[in-house]
Amino acid sequence: MILRKTLLLFLLILACLIIPFDISSAEPQVGVPEITGINVEKAGDITEIQIESNFPVPSYTIYNPEDPYKVVVELQGIAPGNLKDKMVIDKAGVAEILISKVEGAVKTVRLDITLTVPADIKPVQKGKALVFAFRNLEAEEVAEAPAKELPVIEAQKEPEPSAAKAGVIEDIELVKSADKVDVLIHGDGSMSPKVFEIEGNKLIVDIPDVTTKIDSYKAYESPVAGIRIGKHSDKTRIVFDLMESAKYHVSTEDKQIRVSFEKPQVKVAKAEEAPAPEKSRLIQDKAEIPAPEKSRLIRDKEAAAAHEPAPFITKEYTGEKISIDFQDADLIHIFRLIADVSGYNIVVSPQVKGKFSMKLINVPWDQALDIILRNYGLSRAVEGKIIRIAPTSDIAQEEENIAKAKEAALKSGDLETRIYKLNYAEVKKIEKVIKDAKIMSLRGYFSIDERTSTVVLRDVPNIHSEFEQLIKSLDLPTPQVNVEAKIVEVSTNFTKDLGVQWGALWRPSDMGGRVTIAGVPSTGTGSITNLAGSNPSGNTTGYPSNNPLMVNLPAAVGSGSGGALGLGYISAANNFILDLQLSAMESTGKGKIISNPRITTLDNHEAKIQQGKKIPYSTTSSEGTKTEWTDATLELTVIPHITPDGTVVMNVEIKKNEADFSRTSGGVPTIDTKEAKTQVLIKNGDTLVIGGIFKTTISKAHAGIPGFSKIPILGWLFKKELDKEETTELLIFITPRIVKDM
């Protein structure tokens, strides 16, 4: 019995030595998470992109770029397995899938999915498979959707009687303007479209009895998100996918169909208002949470804007607005997503670790980044388009070390003397700038030499490089401005003067002397030999017959001005005489005077140009009589200032004072003054009217014999009328031109 037990114990020990026991074999072997396959299936109007893997995907990210036909999916914590770089699907609304590894990320697979329809993808976890589903309305399915046929809004242009109907759509053209987007469908003949509108912001244009070789047309101009083309046996269907509801109208024009969409109006929102509707979004989730709404990153972006990095501002945030809703997300991953949104390159220090949980709605990305940094004791340093993130203590220590190194270099460096010659700037002004700028080190000093326009600086080499940049920015030629003024004076005048003179002589046969009607009797004898129209020598009355006048109201006629018409009558018995003279004068005149002073001066320097006469006049005082002078000149005074945007601000004073020798006082002519003084802002080369005076003088004069001058028609024998109108207009123009370098 003892021998049997001893033998069994020996065999057991021998078995243990020959067959070693592996404890780890009692547990299942853990494999590497990897993708085993990608399938695309269609169930009704739903398309599913199925990501098969040997283990559930730990976490993933979905976001839509600007192109509505693109979707990017990033899978974290998994390898691509044996998948190829590119999978051509070409069914159920999916064109192809590109597979790649994300640089700088551990076990992250990127799937770039190209769609044939714009879609909003939703993630769903089904066992080990991760499914991305979206509603797919291809052109064939659209035909079955309930829709109401709409009339063509604009009146159709009737084709020519001989024009043939189209058989082929040859081209599609998109034309955009400030307020609308036109899509032109070109055919080889006339077309009669039928228009339908269905749910989901879609517009359908059916063109019967035509075909086309065009499969699709990439269009992404708000409000048009895409254009799809469906080929049928009896028609061609064109589907417009719209970003949002938009006004439109359809019209036919010869061999084309025009579909016009009104662009949505851009609304300027206040800071507290909600941002524009979502254009693209980022969704971050974990596999164990089925609902994608649990965590997502949504960014708002204008559809057609270029993807350029926004300026990084710490106090005033202007970055693109985003919404963040994360639970226990890795900080490194969050920074990478913000880099995608902002356009900046973000470098994260190895010291940065931890999980992130936060919800922010509609905030600028740069503000969201600052909040995250402050919440986790981090800081950032910006260098160009690179943002470096590290613990605040590390960056503070780094900046302190840099400052100490600079200070040590300033204290320990050898002093170097350099001479800087100035070409344009005044030395005295540069001296003041150097003192105010305080760019020198404590060991440095400088001096100036006005005679040679030089600055002598002695300091460490680092200061010299900074000082050299300062001199280059200040020692620049002062720009010049040519200022031209035009003073235009226009005058017109019109004068009309009408007058009459007449008298009569009656000498009865039974009287020995002459008697004048309404005149003084004349005792003169002799025959009457001078009739109206002649002026005999010695005539003192100014009337041809030398008889007294009953009415003497002549017009102001003279040599070269107006004229007179004389009539005379003598009776057969030579006892009655009538003399009549009508005088009239009418004159019209026009005048135009242009004065054109111009001058060139430096920026911010006063310039003055003057031309004219000095008029002498005498003054009397206790000191006696002396002669003084007054100016009658044309004068332009200006001080221009060139602004950074190329406009010119000017203080302008223009005078045009002239002597009027027709009106004198004590032999000294009066001075007609025309002056303007103002400050204006004018674009380079533009002309501006800075002043104008318009003056009209109308005068009417009437002279006549009371009572008789009021008699109709006959009243013209007893009156005189004068009409006079004078108009003067003064305009002053100013034109500045910045003088370019030769």
C-alpha positions in Angstrom: 0.0 0.0 0.0 2.8 2.4 0.9 4.6 1.3 -2.3 1.5 2.1 -4.4 1.2 5.6 -2.9 4.9 6.3 -3.4 4.6 5.2 -7.0 1.6 7.5 -7.7 3.4 10.5 -6.1 6.4 9.8 -8.3 4.3 9.6 -11.4 2.6 12.9 -10.5 5.9 14.7 -10.0 7.2 13.3 -13.2 4.1 14.5 -15.1 4.5 18.0 -13.7 8.1 18.1 -14.9 7.3 16.8 -18.3 4.1 18.8 -19.0 4.5 22.3 -17.6 1.2 24.0 -16.6 0.5 27.4 -18.2 -1.9 29.4 -16.0 -2.4 31.9 -18.7 -3.9 29.3 -21.0 -6.9 29.2 -18.7 -7.9 32.7 -19.8 -9.0 33.6 -23.4 -6.3 35.2 -25.7 -7.0 38.9 -26.3 -6.6 40.0 -30.0 -5.8 43.4 -31.6 -9.0 45.5 -32.4 -9.2 45.8 -36.2 -11.7 46.4 -38.9 -12.7 43.2 -40.6 -14.9 44.6 -43.4 -17.1 47.5 -44.7 -20.4 46.8 -46.4 -23.0 49.2 -47.9 -26.6 48.0 -47.8 -29.9 49.7 -48.7 -33.2 49.1 -46.9 -36.1 51.2 -48.4 -34.9 54.8 -48.5 -32.2 54.2 -45.8 -28.6 53.5 -46.7 -26.4 51.8 -44.1 -22.6 51.9 -44.1 -21.7 48.9 -41.9 -18.2 48.9 -40.3 -17.5 45.3 -39.2 -14.8 44.7 -36.5 -13.6 41.9 -34.2 -14.2 44.2 -31.2 -16.6 47.1 -30.7 -15.2 50.4 -31.8 -14.0 52.3 -28.6 -14.8 55.8 -29.9 -15.3 57.7 -33.2 -15.8 61.1 -34.7 -18.0 62.2 -37.6 -17.8 65.5 -39.4 -19.0 67.0 -42.7 -16.6 69.3 -44.6 -17.9 72.1 -46.7 -18.8 69.7 -49.6 -22.2 68.2 -48.8 -21.2 65.1 -50.7 -18.3 64.3 -48.4 -18.3 62.7 -44.9 -15.3 62.0 -42.8 -15.3 59.3 -40.1 -12.4 58.8 -37.7 -12.3 55.6 -35.6 -10.1 55.7 -32.5 -8.4 52.7 -30.9 -8.7 50.3 -33.9 -6.5 49.2 -36.8 -7.5 49.1 -40.5 -6.9 45.4 -40.8 -6.6 44.1 -44.4 -8.7 46.8 -45.9 -7.5 48.4 -49.2 -6.7 52.1 -49.4 -9.8 52.7 -51.7 -13.1 50.9 -52.0 -15.3 51.8 -55.0 -19.0 51.2 -53.9 -21.1 53.0 -56.5 -24.5 52.1 -55.1 -27.2 53.2 -52.7 -25.9 56.8 -52.7 -22.3 55.9 -51.8 -19.6 56.4 -54.5 -16.4 55.4 -52.8 -14.6 55.1 -49.5 -10.9 56.1 -48.9 -9.2 54.4 -46.0 -6.1 55.8 -44.3 -4.3 56.1 -41.0 -4.2 59.4 -39.1 -0.7 60.8 -38.7 0.3 61.5 -35.1 -2.6 59.5 -33.6 -2.4 56.1 -32.0 -4.5 53.5 -33.8 -6.8 55.9 -35.6 -8.4 55.0 -38.9 -9.9 57.8 -41.2 -12.7 57.0 -43.7 -13.3 59.6 -46.4 -16.8 58.8 -47.8 -17.9 60.3 -51.1 -21.7 60.3 -51.6 -23.8 60.8 -54.7 -26.5 62.6 -52.7 -26.2 65.2 -49.9 -27.0 63.4 -46.6 -27.0 63.7 -42.8 -25.4 60.6 -41.4 -26.4 59.2 -38.0 -24.3 56.6 -36.1 -25.9 53.4 -34.6 -24.1 50.6 -32.8 -25.3 47.1 -33.7 -23.3 44.5 -31.8 -19.7 44.6 -32.9 -20.7 46.5 -36.0 -20.8 50.3 -36.1 -23.4 51.5 -38.7 -23.7 54.9 -40.2 -27.1 55.4 -41.7 -28.7 58.2 -43.8 -31.9 58.7 -45.8 -31.2 58.3 -49.5 -33.6 59.9 -52.1 -32.1 59.0 -55.4 -33.7 60.5 -58.6 -35.5 57.2 -59.2 -37.1 57.3 -55.7 -38.0 61.0 -56.1 -40.3 60.0 -59.0 -42.5 58.1 -56.5 -42.6 60.9 -53.9 -45.9 62.8 -53.7 -45.4 66.2 -55.4 -47.6 68.9 -56.9 -46.8 70.1 -60.4 -45.9 73.8 -60.4 -46.3 76.2 -63.3 -43.4 77.9 -64.9 -43.5 81.2 -63.2 -42.1 83.5 -65.8 -43.9 83.8 -69.2 -42.3 81.4 -71.6 -40.7 82.8 -74.7 -42.4 81.1 -77.6 -39.9 79.3 -79.9 -39.8 80.1 -83.6 -42.3 78.1 -85.7 -39.4 76.3 -87.4 -37.5 75.6 -84.2 -37.1 71.8 -83.6 -37.7 70.2 -80.2 -34.7 69.2 -78.2 -33.5 65.7 -78.1 -30.4 66.0 -76.0 -29.3 68.1 -73.0 -25.9 69.3 -74.0 -24.7 71.3 -71.0 -25.6 72.7 -67.5 -24.2 76.1 -66.5 -24.3 77.9 -63.2 -24.2 81.7 -63.2 -24.1 83.6 -60.0 -24.6 87.2 -59.2 -25.0 89.4 -56.0 -28.6 88.5 -55.3 -29.4 85.2 -57.2 -28.0 82.0 -58.7 -29.1 81.0 -62.2 -28.8 77.4 -63.5 -29.0 77.3 -67.3 -29.9 73.9 -68.9 -28.8 74.0 -72.5 -30.4 71.7 -75.1 -30.2 71.2 -78.9 -33.7 72.6 -79.3 -36.7 73.9 -77.5 -37.8 72.3 -74.2 -41.0 72.3 -72.2 -40.2 71.6 -68.5 -42.5 70.3 -65.8 -41.7 71.6 -62.3 -42.3 69.8 -59.0 -41.5 70.6 -55.4 -41.2 68.0 -52.6 -40.4 67.9 -49.0 -36.8 68.2 -47.9 -36.0 71.4 -49.8 -35.9 69.7 -53.2 -37.0 71.0 -56.6 -37.6 68.6 -59.5 -37.5 69.7 -63.2 -38.7 67.0 -65.6 -37.9 67.5 -69.3 -39.9 65.1 -71.4 -38.5 63.3 -74.5 -34.9 64.3 -74.0 -31.7 62.4 -73.0 -28.3 63.4 -71.8 -24.8 62.2 -71.3 -24.3 64.3 -68.2 -24.4 62.1 -65.0 -24.2 64.8 -62.3 -23.2 68.4 -61.9 -21.2 69.6 -58.9 -22.8 72.8 -57.7 -22.4 74.3 -54.3 -23.5 78.0 -54.3 -26.1 79.0 -51.7 -28.9 78.1 -51.8 -28.0 75.2 -54.2 -26.3 72.3 -52.4 -26.2 69.9 -55.4 -27.7 68.9 -58.7 -28.5 65.3 -59.6 -29.6 64.0 -63.0 -31.8 60.9 -63.5 -32.2 59.3 -66.9 -35.5 57.7 -67.7 -37.0 56.2 -70.9 -39.4 59.1 -71.5 -37.6 62.0 -69.8 -34.6 63.4 -68.0 -35.1 64.4 -64.4 -33.0 67.1 -62.8 -33.1 67.3 -59.0 -32.0 70.4 -57.1 -30.9 69.8 -53.5 -31.3 73.1 -51.6 -29.6 74.1 -48.4 -32.8 75.7 -47.2 -36.1 76.9 -48.5 -35.6 79.5 -51.2 -37.6 81.5 -53.7 -37.2 80.5 -57.3 -38.7 80.7 -60.8 -38.3 78.7 -64.0 -38.5 80.0 -67.5 -37.7 78.8 -71.0 -35.5 80.9 -73.4 -35.0 79.5 -76.9 -32.8 76.4 -76.5 -32.4 76.7 -72.7 -34.2 76.4 -69.4 -33.4 79.0 -66.8 -33.9 78.1 -63.1 -33.3 81.1 -60.9 -32.8 80.9 -57.1 -32.8 84.0 -54.9 -29.9 84.1 -52.5 -30.7 84.2 -48.8 -30.3 87.6 -47.3 -27.3 87.9 -44.9 -28.5 88.9 -41.5 -26.2 90.8 -39.1 -26.7 89.2 -35.7 -25.9 90.8 -32.4 -23.4 89.1 -30.1 -26.1 87.6 -28.0 -28.1 86.2 -30.9 -28.0 82.7 -32.1 -25.6 82.1 -35.0 -26.5 81.1 -38.6 -28.0 77.7 -39.2 -25.6 74.7 -39.1 -23.6 74.1 -42.2 -21.4 71.3 -41.0 -20.9 69.5 -37.7 -18.5 67.2 -35.8 -19.9 64.4 -33.7 -17.8 62.7 -31.0 -19.2 59.8 -29.2 -18.2 56.5 -27.5 -19.4 53.1 -28.7 -21.2 52.3 -25.4 -23.5 55.3 -25.8 -25.8 54.5 -28.8 -27.4 58.0 -29.2 -25.1 60.3 -31.1 -26.7 63.3 -29.3 -24.9 62.5 -26.1 -21.7 64.2 -27.3 -21.1 66.2 -30.4 -19.1 69.1 -31.7 -21.0 71.3 -34.1 -19.4 74.1 -36.0 -21.1 76.9 -37.9 -19.4 77.9 -41.2 -20.5 79.9 -44.2 -20.9 77.6 -47.2 -18.7 79.3 -49.7 -16.0 80.8 -47.4 -12.4 79.6 -47.8 -10.9 77.6 -45.0 -8.4 80.1 -43.7 -7.3 80.3 -40.1 -9.1 83.1 -38.2 -6.9 85.6 -36.2 -6.3 84.5 -32.7 -7.6 87.1 -30.3 -7.7 86.7 -26.6 -9.9 89.5 -25.5 -12.2 89.9 -28.4 -13.2 86.6 -29.9 -13.9 86.4 -33.6 -13.4 82.7 -34.4 -16.0 80.5 -36.1 -18.8 79.6 -33.7 -19.0 76.0 -32.5 -21.0 73.9 -30.0 -19.3 71.4 -27.8 -20.9 68.6 -25.8 -18.3 66.0 -24.6 -18.3 63.4 -21.8 -14.9 62.0 -20.7 -13.2 62.8 -24.0 -9.4 62.8 -24.2 -8.0 66.3 -24.1 -5.5 65.5 -27.0 -8.4 64.5 -29.2 -10.3 67.7 -28.5 -7.4 69.9 -29.4 -7.0 68.1 -32.7 -10.7 68.7 -33.5 -10.3 72.4 -32.7 -7.3 72.5 -35.0 -9.6 71.2 -37.8 -12.2 73.9 -37.2 -9.7 76.8 -36.8 -7.2 76.1 -39.5 -4.3 76.4 -37.0 -1.7 73.8 -36.3 -1.9 72.8 -32.6 1.1 71.3 -30.9 0.3 69.8 -27.5 3.0 69.2 -24.8 3.5 65.7 -23.5 2.7 67.1 -20.1 -0.9 67.6 -21.1 -3.1 64.7 -20.0 -6.6 64.1 -18.8 -10.3 63.7 -19.7 -12.6 66.4 -20.9 -16.3 66.9 -20.0 -18.0 70.2 -21.1 -20.9 71.6 -22.9 -20.7 75.0 -24.8 -23.3 76.2 -27.2 -22.6 78.7 -30.0 -19.3 80.2 -28.8 -16.2 81.2 -30.9 -13.7 78.4 -31.2 -10.9 80.7 -29.8 -13.1 81.5 -26.7 -13.8 77.7 -26.2 -10.1 77.0 -26.4 -9.3 79.6 -23.7 -12.0 78.2 -21.5 -10.6 74.7 -21.8 -7.1 76.0 -21.1 -8.1 77.9 -18.0 -10.2 75.0 -16.7 -7.2 72.6 -16.9 -4.4 75.0 -15.9 -3.0 75.3 -19.4 -1.7 78.1 -21.5 -1.0 78.6 -25.2 1.8 80.4 -27.2 1.0 81.5 -30.7 3.7 81.6 -33.4 2.3 82.4 -36.8 -0.2 79.6 -37.6 1.0 77.3 -34.9 -0.6 77.2 -31.4 1.5 75.5 -28.8 -0.3 74.2 -25.7 1.4 73.4 -22.4 0.9 73.7 -18.6 0.8 77.3 -17.5 3.8 76.8 -15.2 5.9 75.5 -18.1 5.1 78.4 -20.4 5.7 80.9 -17.6 9.0 79.3 -16.8 10.0 79.3 -20.4 9.1 83.0 -20.9 11.0 83.8 -17.8 14.1 81.9 -19.0 13.9 83.7 -22.4 13.6 87.1 -20.6 16.6 86.3 -18.4 18.6 85.2 -21.4 17.8 88.4 -23.2 18.7 90.5 -20.2 21.9 88.6 -19.7 22.8 89.2 -23.4 22.2 92.9 -23.0 24.4 93.1 -19.9 27.2 91.0 -21.1 27.4 92.0 -24.8 30.1 94.3 -26.1 29.0 97.8 -27.0 29.1 98.6 -30.7 29.0 102.1 -32.4 27.1 102.6 -35.6 26.3 105.7 -37.6 22.9 106.1 -39.3 22.6 108.6 -42.1 19.1 110.1 -42.7 17.9 110.9 -46.2 14.5 112.5 -45.6 13.6 112.8 -41.9 14.6 115.7 -39.8 17.3 114.8 -37.2 15.6 116.7 -34.4 12.3 114.8 -34.9 14.2 111.5 -35.0 15.9 112.4 -31.8 12.5 112.9 -30.0 11.2 109.5 -31.4 14.3 107.6 -30.1 13.8 109.1 -26.6 10.1 108.4 -26.5 10.5 104.8 -27.9 13.1 103.8 -25.2 14.5 101.0 -27.2 18.1 101.4 -26.0 19.5 99.3 -23.2 20.7 100.8 -19.9 24.2 100.8 -21.2 23.4 102.5 -24.6 23.5 106.1 -25.6 23.2 108.2 -28.8 23.9 111.6 -30.3 22.8 113.5 -33.4 24.6 115.8 -35.9 22.3 118.2 -37.7 24.9 119.3 -40.2 25.3 115.9 -41.7 21.9 114.5 -40.8 23.3 111.6 -38.9 22.5 109.6 -35.7 25.3 108.0 -33.8 24.2 105.1 -31.6 26.4 103.0 -29.3 24.7 99.9 -27.8 24.8 96.1 -27.9 24.3 94.4 -31.3 20.7 93.3 -30.6 19.6 96.8 -30.1 21.2 97.9 -33.3 19.0 95.5 -35.4 15.9 96.9 -33.7 17.1 100.5 -34.1 17.8 99.9 -37.8 14.2 98.8 -38.4 13.0 101.9 -36.6 15.1 104.2 -38.8 13.9 102.4 -42.0 10.3 102.9 -41.1 10.8 106.6 -40.2 13.3 107.8 -42.8 10.9 107.9 -45.7 10.3 110.6 -48.3 7.4 112.8 -47.5 4.7 112.4 -50.2 3.7 115.4 -52.2 0.3 116.6 -53.3 -0.6 118.7 -56.4 -3.7 120.8 -55.7 -5.6 122.3 -58.6 -8.4 124.8 -58.2 -10.8 126.1 -60.8 -12.9 129.2 -60.3 -15.7 129.4 -62.9 -17.7 132.7 -63.3 -20.6 132.7 -65.7 -22.7 135.8 -66.4 -25.6 136.6 -68.7 -27.6 139.8 -69.2 -30.6 140.9 -71.2 -32.0 144.4 -71.6 -35.1 145.7 -73.5 -35.9 149.4 -73.7 -38.9 150.9 -75.6 -39.6 154.7 -76.0 -41.5 157.3 -78.0 -41.1 161.0 -78.9 -43.7 163.1 -80.8 -45.0 166.6 -81.3 -47.3 168.7 -83.6 -47.5 172.2 -85.1 -50.8 174.0 -86.2 -50.7 177.3 -88.0 -54.2 178.5 -89.1 -54.3 180.5 -92.3 -56.0 183.5 -90.7 -53.2 183.9 -88.2 -49.9 185.6 -88.9 -47.9 183.6 -86.4 -47.2 179.9 -85.4 -49.0 178.2 -82.6 -47.9 174.9 -81.1 -50.3 172.5 -79.6 -49.4 171.9 -76.0 -46.2 173.9 -76.6 -44.9 177.5 -76.4 -45.9 179.8 -79.2 -43.1 180.4 -81.7 -42.7 183.7 -83.5 -40.4 182.3 -86.0 -41.2 182.7 -89.6 -40.3 180.9 -92.8 -41.2 177.6 -94.3 -40.6 174.2 -92.7 -37.9 172.5 -94.6 -36.7 169.7 -92.2 -38.8 166.7 -91.7 -38.5 163.7 -89.3 -35.5 161.6 -89.9 -33.0 164.4 -90.3 -31.2 166.5 -87.6 -30.3 170.0 -88.9 -27.4 171.9 -87.6 -28.3 174.1 -84.7 -31.3 172.0 -83.6 -31.6 172.4 -79.9 -34.8 170.4 -79.2 -33.4 167.2 -80.5 -36.3 166.8 -82.9 -36.1 167.0 -86.7 -38.5 169.9 -87.2 -37.0 171.9 -84.4 -40.5 172.1 -82.9 -41.3 171.6 -79.2 -42.2 168.0 -78.2 -45.5 167.0 -76.6 -44.1 163.5 -75.4 -40.4 163.1 -74.9 -39.7 159.5 -73.6 -36.9 158.1 -75.7 -35.1 154.8 -75.2 -31.4 154.8 -74.3 -30.2 154.4 -77.9 -26.9 155.5 -79.3 -24.2 154.7 -81.7 -24.0 150.8 -81.9 -26.9 150.4 -79.5 -30.5 150.2 -80.5 -32.2 152.5 -83.1 -35.0 154.9 -83.9 -37.7 155.1 -86.5 -39.0 158.6 -87.4 -42.2 159.6 -89.3 -43.4 163.1 -90.4 -46.5 164.6 -91.9 -47.1 168.1 -93.5 -50.5 169.2 -94.7 -51.1 170.4 -98.2 -51.8 173.9 -96.9 -48.5 173.8 -95.0 -50.5 174.7 -91.8 -50.3 171.4 -89.9 -47.2 169.3 -89.1 -46.9 166.1 -87.1 -43.5 164.5 -86.1 -43.2 161.0 -84.5 -40.1 159.0 -83.5 -40.1 155.5 -82.0 -36.8 154.3 -80.3 -36.0 150.8 -79.2 -33.0 149.0 -77.8 -32.5 145.3 -77.0 -29.2 143.7 -75.9 -28.1 140.2 -74.8 -24.7 139.3 -73.4 -22.9 136.2 -72.1 -19.6 135.9 -70.3 -17.4 133.1 -68.8 -14.2 133.5 -66.8 -12.1 130.5 -65.7 -9.3 131.0 -63.2 -7.1 128.0 -62.7 -4.5 128.3 -59.9 -2.5 125.1 -59.0 0.3 124.3 -56.6 2.3 121.4 -55.3 3.4 120.9 -51.7 4.6 118.3 -49.2 2.2 116.4 -47.0 1.1 118.4 -44.0 2.9 121.6 -45.3 1.1 124.8 -46.1 1.4 126.1 -49.7 0.3 129.5 -51.1 0.1 130.9 -54.7 -1.0 134.5 -55.5 -1.4 136.7 -58.6 -3.0 140.1 -59.1 -2.6 143.8 -58.4 -2.2 146.1 -55.4 -4.5 149.2 -55.5 -3.2 152.4 -53.9 -5.4 154.6 -51.7 -4.7 157.6 -49.5 -5.4 157.9 -45.8 -5.3 161.0 -43.6 -4.5 161.0 -39.9 -2.7 163.2 -37.4 0.5 162.1 -38.9 -0.5 163.4 -42.3 -1.6 161.8 -45.5 0.0 158.6 -46.6 -0.5 156.0 -49.3 -1.6 152.5 -48.5 -2.2 149.4 -50.6 -5.0 146.8 -50.8 -4.8 143.5 -52.7 -6.9 142.7 -55.7 -5.5 139.1 -56.3 -6.3 135.5 -57.1 -4.9 133.4 -54.2 -4.9 129.7 -53.3 -3.7 128.6 -49.8 -3.8 124.9 -48.9 -2.6 122.4 -46.3 -3.0 118.8 -47.5 -2.8 115.6 -45.4 -2.6 112.1 -47.0 -4.5 109.4 -45.1 -3.4 105.8 -45.0 -6.2 104.8 -47.4 -5.0 107.2 -50.1 -7.6 110.0 -49.5 -6.5 113.6 -49.0 -7.7 115.9 -46.2 -7.3 119.6 -47.1 -7.6 122.9 -45.4 -8.4 125.1 -48.4 -8.7 128.9 -48.7 -9.4 130.5 -52.1 -9.7 134.2 -52.9 -10.5 136.1 -56.1 -10.7 139.8 -55.4 -10.9 142.2 -58.4 -10.8 145.9 -58.7 -14.0 147.4 -60.2 -13.0 150.7 -61.9 -16.5 151.4 -62.9 -17.3 152.2 -59.3 -14.8 154.4 -57.4 -14.7 156.2 -54.2 -12.4 159.2 -54.1 -10.8 158.0 -57.3 -10.1 154.5 -55.7 -11.9 151.6 -57.3 -14.0 149.3 -55.2 -12.9 145.6 -54.7 -15.2 142.8 -55.7 -14.4 139.9 -53.3 -15.1 136.2 -53.9 -13.7 134.0 -51.1 -14.1 130.4 -49.8 -12.5 128.7 -46.8 -13.2 125.1 -45.8 -11.8 121.7 -44.9 -12.7 118.8 -47.2 -11.9 115.1 -47.6 -11.4 114.0 -51.3 -10.1 110.8 -52.9 -6.9 111.0 -54.9 -7.7 112.4 -58.3 -11.3 113.2 -57.6 -12.8 116.7 -58.2 -15.1 118.2 -55.6 -17.3 121.4 -55.8 -16.4 123.2 -52.6 -18.6 126.3 -53.1 -21.0 128.1 -55.4 -22.9 131.4 -55.5 -25.8 132.0 -57.9 -27.2 135.5 -58.2 -30.0 136.8 -60.4 -31.1 140.5 -60.7 -34.3 141.4 -62.4 -35.4 145.1 -62.8 -38.4 146.7 -64.5 -38.9 150.4 -65.1 -42.0 152.3 -66.3 -42.4 156.0 -67.2 -45.3 157.7 -68.7 -48.0 160.5 -68.7 -50.6 159.7 -66.0 -53.9 158.7 -67.4 -52.9 158.7 -71.0 -50.4 155.8 -70.6 -53.2 153.6 -69.3 -55.2 153.9 -72.5 -55.3 150.6 -74.4 -53.1 150.6 -77.5 -52.9 154.4 -77.7 -51.2 154.3 -74.3 -47.9 153.4 -76.0 -47.7 157.0 -77.3 -47.5 158.3 -73.8 -45.1 155.8 -72.0 -41.7 154.2 -71.9 -40.7 150.7 -70.5 -37.4 149.1 -69.6 -36.8 145.4 -68.7 -33.4 144.2 -67.5 -32.2 140.8 -66.2 -28.7 140.0 -65.0 -27.5 136.5 -63.8 -24.1 135.7 -62.3 -22.9 132.2 -61.2 -19.7 131.3 -59.3 -18.4 127.7 -58.8 -15.2 126.7 -57.2 -13.7 123.2 -57.9 -10.8 121.5 -56.1 -8.8 118.5 -57.3 -5.9 116.9 -55.3 -3.4 114.5 -56.9 -0.8 112.6 -54.9 2.5 112.9 -56.8 3.9 109.4 -57.4 7.6 108.7 -57.1 9.5 109.2 -60.4 
